[in-house]
Amino acid sequence: MRIPIYHIDAFSDRVFSGNPAAVCPLEEWLDDSVLQAIAQEHNLSETAFFVNAEDGCHIRWFTPATEVDLCGHATLAAAFVIFNHLHKSTNQITFQSRSGKLTVFREGELLAMDFPSQPPFPCKIPKGLVQGLGKEPLEVLLSEDYLVLFSSENDILELNPDIQMLMKLDHRGVIVTARGNEVDFVSRFFAPRIGINEDPATGSAHCALTPYWARKLNKKDLHSRQVSRRGGEFFCTDRGDRVIVAGKAVAVMEGHLMI
């Protein structure tokens, strides 16, 4: 069996930066064990699979370790493949997913994703979080992930977390964030529990970051950077129960899987 596969760097316009994702268009769903094996074989933070069906385009995402409910950068990568390789006249696509309907549309040079808002709320600091990050935060909140506020961009850059400690936490991952020097805010994202020690550029984290910083800064339109080693750039809009998370993407490689 020959399966098309694309390697896309998302949330960047330069190869070897942003967040790499593998994208596999399928004619029909394969067994879950095969999908997981493909994701493990490529060993990227996420591999996206999609199938066209009567009720729309269905998308699923796998890390090397497990299937996840929502992935921003691999959704952006899948839309990039559709817009630039499969259906070049298309300017909007709606994916059916475990997180509901996700629409992606062209917005000038950007691809903009319409995602559910996931505002974080204050929570009790879980055991091991501060020790795992190695620095006392200003605030800890919880959405799908822990969202941890620090004083400055430099604090975020200097973090060298204990991944084994963070792996013991009871939620998907840890978002660390602070006001940015040149952008509205910066962030990093650690999710060792699902097989991703540090994610380079995380669209789904901005479902929580966008409403949080929109309230904090009293503005709807936000520009952010994920200050990982590879880096990522985001343009976000708070729309109440939805958020727009936009960015660029670039193709690195395409070919076929032989299974």
Sequence and secondary structure as in RCSB ss.txt:
>XXXX:A:sequence
MRIPIYHIDAFSDRVFSGNPAAVCPLEEWLDDSVLQAIAQEHNLSETAFFVNAEDGCHIRWFTPATEVDLCGHAT
LAAAFVIFNHLHKSTNQITFQSRSGKLTVFREGELLAMDFPSQPPFPCKIPKGLVQGLGKEPLEVLLSEDYLVLF
SSENDILELNPDIQMLMKLDHRGVIVTARGNEVDFVSRFFAPRIGINEDPATGSAHCALTPYWARKLNKKDLHSR
QVSRRGGEFFCTDRGDRVIVAGKAVAVMEGHLMI
>XXXX:A:secstr
 EEEEEEEEES SSTTSSEEEEEEEESS   HHHHHHHHHHHT SEEEEEEEETTEEEEEEE SS EES  HHHH
HHHHHHIIIII TT  EEEEEETTEEEEEEEETTEEEEEEE    EE    TTHHHHHTS  SEEEESSSEEEE 
S HHHHHH    HHHHTTSSSS EEEEEE SSSSEEEEEEEGGGTEEEESS TTTHHHHHHHHHHHHT SEEEEE
E SSS EEEEEEEETTEEEEEE EEEEEEEEEE 
